[in-house]
Amino acid sequence: MTELKRSENYKESNVLERKTNNAVGQAVKVMDYKVVRTVLILLVIAFFVFRMYIQ
């Protein structure tokens, strides 16, 4: 079972690496970074609102 999972993860990482080689892959990579950034910004905003609410 773990062996199968490991090979699946390996395949997925290979697919991801292949994706990043072409233009679409680059776009997906940039989009992922944007999503991560927006989530971080939302977390920071939520944190400040939470602090103001407590005080």
ROGUVEX-152867 format. One line per field, with one value per residue: chain; y, z, x of N, C-alpha, C, CB in turn. Coordinates in steps of 0.001 Angstrom, whole numbers, plus 500000, padded with zeros to 6 digits. Atoms other than C-alpha are relative to their C-alpha. Glycine has a CB too. Example, Ala and Ser with C-alpha at 12.3 -4.5 7.8 and 13.67 -1.06 7.14 Angstrom:
! ROGUVEX-152867
kette = (A / A);
n_y = (498810 / 498810);
n_z = (500000 / 499940);
n_x = (500890 / 499180);
ca_y = (495500 / 498940);
ca_z = (507800 / 507140);
ca_x = (512300 / 513670);
c_y = (501200 / 501090);
c_z = (500000 / 500730);
c_x = (500900 / 499230);
cb_y = (500027 / 500462);
cb_z = (501246 / 498585);
cb_x = (499008 / 500414);
This chain:
! ROGUVEX-152867
kette = (A / A / A / A / A / A / A / A / A / A / A / A / A / A / A / A / A / A / A / A / A / A / A / A / A / A / A / A / A / A / A / A / A / A / A / A / A / A / A / A / A / A / A / A / A / A / A / A / A / A / A / A / A / A / A);
n_y = (498794 / 498817 / 499991 / 499473 / 498573 / 499331 / 499919 / 499012 / 498684 / 499788 / 499679 / 498658 / 499019 / 499992 / 499265 / 498586 / 499499 / 499894 / 498874 / 498723 / 499784 / 499235 / 498706 / 500231 / 500343 / 498753 / 499275 / 500701 / 499699 / 498615 / 499985 / 500602 / 499008 / 498955 / 500547 / 500066 / 498633 / 499467 / 500692 / 499420 / 498656 / 500169 / 500427 / 498832 / 499115 / 500645 / 499897 / 498642 / 499815 / 500770 / 499244 / 498822 / 500480 / 500404 / 498824);
n_z = (500000 / 499941 / 501229 / 501040 / 499732 / 500310 / 501456 / 500450 / 499705 / 500941 / 501290 / 499904 / 500034 / 501378 / 500811 / 499651 / 500598 / 501437 / 500210 / 499853 / 501118 / 501080 / 499620 / 499152 / 498688 / 499367 / 499584 / 498835 / 498884 / 499586 / 499396 / 498678 / 499125 / 499737 / 499060 / 498689 / 499510 / 499577 / 498763 / 498921 / 499729 / 499291 / 498638 / 499267 / 499753 / 498983 / 498731 / 499476 / 499614 / 498768 / 498914 / 499712 / 499381 / 498620 / 499178);
n_x = (500844 / 499144 / 499198 / 500877 / 500171 / 498743 / 499876 / 500987 / 499438 / 498899 / 500623 / 500572 / 498919 / 499514 / 500978 / 499873 / 498763 / 500208 / 500915 / 499312 / 499084 / 500629 / 500575 / 501173 / 499474 / 499557 / 501205 / 500546 / 499101 / 500259 / 501324 / 499869 / 499381 / 500991 / 500987 / 499344 / 499835 / 501294 / 500383 / 499195 / 500515 / 501272 / 499688 / 499496 / 501143 / 500833 / 499286 / 500136 / 501403 / 500156 / 499361 / 500819 / 501235 / 499700 / 499672);
ca_y = (500000 / 502507 / 501468 / 502205 / 505567 / 506443 / 505647 / 507722 / 510677 / 510229 / 510232 / 513367 / 515203 / 514148 / 515486 / 518747 / 519104 / 518424 / 520990 / 523736 / 523223 / 524712 / 528060 / 526652 / 525173 / 528564 / 530146 / 527468 / 528084 / 531859 / 531269 / 528995 / 531704 / 534295 / 532030 / 531451 / 535202 / 536092 / 533439 / 534854 / 538401 / 537227 / 535504 / 538699 / 540787 / 538253 / 538349 / 542160 / 542163 / 539493 / 541602 / 544715 / 542693 / 541404 / 544829);
ca_z = (500000 / 501008 / 497985 / 495703 / 497376 / 496990 / 493268 / 492881 / 494595 / 492364 / 489265 / 490471 / 491068 / 487605 / 486057 / 487959 / 486788 / 483205 / 483543 / 484615 / 481469 / 479095 / 479113 / 480597 / 483442 / 484112 / 484226 / 486658 / 488830 / 488880 / 489633 / 492542 / 493959 / 493574 / 495375 / 498189 / 498449 / 498593 / 501263 / 503335 / 502971 / 504041 / 507081 / 508074 / 507691 / 509728 / 512424 / 512716 / 512787 / 515487 / 517569 / 517228 / 518211 / 521369 / 522542);
ca_x = (500000 / 502681 / 504735 / 501786 / 501235 / 504907 / 504846 / 501666 / 503324 / 506352 / 504129 / 502345 / 505617 / 506796 / 503591 / 503990 / 507593 / 506534 / 503738 / 506130 / 508208 / 505619 / 503803 / 500605 / 502644 / 504224 / 500755 / 499570 / 502640 / 502002 / 498328 / 499273 / 501552 / 498763 / 496299 / 498785 / 499433 / 495731 / 495146 / 498023 / 496662 / 493205 / 494734 / 496570 / 493398 / 491413 / 494103 / 493946 / 490127 / 490259 / 492678 / 490531 / 487454 / 489163 / 490365);
c_y = (501256 / 500113 / 500601 / 501509 / 500765 / 500175 / 501018 / 501407 / 500341 / 500390 / 501425 / 501058 / 500087 / 500813 / 501494 / 500595 / 500181 / 501197 / 501318 / 500278 / 500825 / 501255 / 499821 / 499675 / 501242 / 500784 / 499362 / 500308 / 501403 / 500085 / 499430 / 501006 / 501097 / 499520 / 499960 / 501391 / 500561 / 499341 / 500579 / 501382 / 499910 / 499586 / 501188 / 500937 / 499419 / 500125 / 501392 / 500281 / 499302 / 500763 / 501210 / 499592 / 499656 / 501238 / 500841);
c_z = (500000 / 498734 / 498860 / 500166 / 499591 / 498490 / 499451 / 500236 / 499022 / 498634 / 500022 / 499914 / 498598 / 499112 / 500277 / 499364 / 498501 / 499687 / 499988 / 498833 / 498888 / 500544 / 500931 / 501423 / 500750 / 500520 / 501250 / 501231 / 500540 / 500708 / 501411 / 500984 / 500347 / 501021 / 501399 / 500599 / 500493 / 501295 / 501177 / 500374 / 500780 / 501447 / 500841 / 500344 / 501099 / 501373 / 500611 / 500443 / 501329 / 501183 / 500384 / 500737 / 501467 / 500878 / 500326);
c_x = (500879 / 500844 / 499197 / 499842 / 501255 / 500140 / 499003 / 500524 / 501110 / 499452 / 499465 / 501090 / 500589 / 499074 / 500131 / 501251 / 499838 / 499109 / 500771 / 500936 / 499368 / 499318 / 498804 / 500448 / 500463 / 498796 / 499401 / 500840 / 499718 / 498655 / 500067 / 500600 / 499000 / 498982 / 500592 / 500110 / 498669 / 499542 / 500770 / 499483 / 498694 / 500244 / 500473 / 498850 / 499116 / 500647 / 499825 / 498568 / 499742 / 500588 / 499169 / 498728 / 500234 / 500213 / 498775);
cb_y = (500006 / 499951 / 498571 / 499304 / 500242 / 499204 / 498610 / 499802 / 500053 / 498731 / 499001 / 500157 / 499637 / 498569 / 499514 / 500181 / 499048 / 498705 / 500029 / 500027 / 498671 / 499127 / 500784 / 498852 / 499009 / 500862 / 500025 / 498474 / 499878 / 500958 / 499205 / 498728 / 500606 / 500420 / 498583 / 499354 / 500902 / 499795 / 498477 / 500084 / 500784 / 498956 / 498892 / 500748 / 500214 / 498517 / 499691 / 501022 / 499455 / 498622 / 500445 / 500751 / 498773 / 499084 / 500862);
cb_z = (501235 / 501243 / 499633 / 500042 / 501493 / 500566 / 499350 / 500729 / 501436 / 499885 / 499672 / 501306 / 501021 / 499464 / 500298 / 501529 / 500292 / 499442 / 501095 / 501300 / 499446 / 499247 / 498751 / 499430 / 499865 / 499001 / 498859 / 499752 / 499558 / 498779 / 499140 / 499931 / 499335 / 498701 / 499567 / 499886 / 498898 / 498900 / 499884 / 499589 / 498682 / 499290 / 499986 / 499173 / 498704 / 499653 / 499801 / 498947 / 498903 / 499865 / 499593 / 498698 / 499246 / 500043 / 499291);
cb_x = (499045 / 500907 / 500466 / 498622 / 499684 / 501194 / 499772 / 498651 / 500528 / 500875 / 498860 / 499212 / 501095 / 500127 / 498549 / 500040 / 501164 / 499381 / 498911 / 500777 / 500464 / 498980 / 499578 / 499122 / 501148 / 500813 / 498957 / 499947 / 501482 / 500028 / 498998 / 500870 / 501250 / 499292 / 499543 / 501400 / 500582 / 498947 / 500258 / 501480 / 499789 / 499118 / 501072 / 501073 / 499177 / 499767 / 501492 / 500431 / 499043 / 500672 / 501410 / 499648 / 499458 / 501256 / 501028);
